[in-house]
């Protein structure tokens, strides 16, 4: 009985969402706020076993629709402090700011609004403090970003958003001014939040 009630409630929510859904049109702006979990790939060629900690962070994005199917999304957050470890031992911290711009295709479906996107990420590393200044990283990283997600209508203006991104972030690592290898963060970002349509 409990399973049936849950299934029925889920169906009603889906049906009500479909009923209020409207196609996005040229000129539509969608502003989302998400909680995002960063899961780093931690690929290291330095031989130091470098890793950064996984964490949950806030994210805000702005999507502008050029047509009902094509949109551009600017993804922003605040500088994130990360702990850097070598073979499991903390060796310092750094901050990174990773704005990302993607171009999305939104599929024509009734109710749910799935989309895929691809674009570019720029990451700025700052406040680097590794091994008391004996190690450093290159400050700028450019790389591709891939995205898949869905907007689920809760009302005419409000959407529940679920989004997954793969972002390619890497930096050269140096010690004593000499490059010793490359560290690839290359995180997967799992996000959930709300979107407001304007």
Secondary structure, DSSP 8 states (H G I E B T S, - for coil): -HHHHHHHHHHHHHHHHHHH-----TT-EEEEEEEEEEE---EE-SSS-EEE--EEEEEEEEEEESSSSEEEEEEE---EEEEEEETTEEEEEEEEE--EEEEEEE---SS-EEEEEEEEEEEEEEEEEEGGGTEEE-SEEEEEEEEEEEEEESSSSEEEEEEEEEE--EEEEEETTEEEEEEE---EEEEEEEEEE-
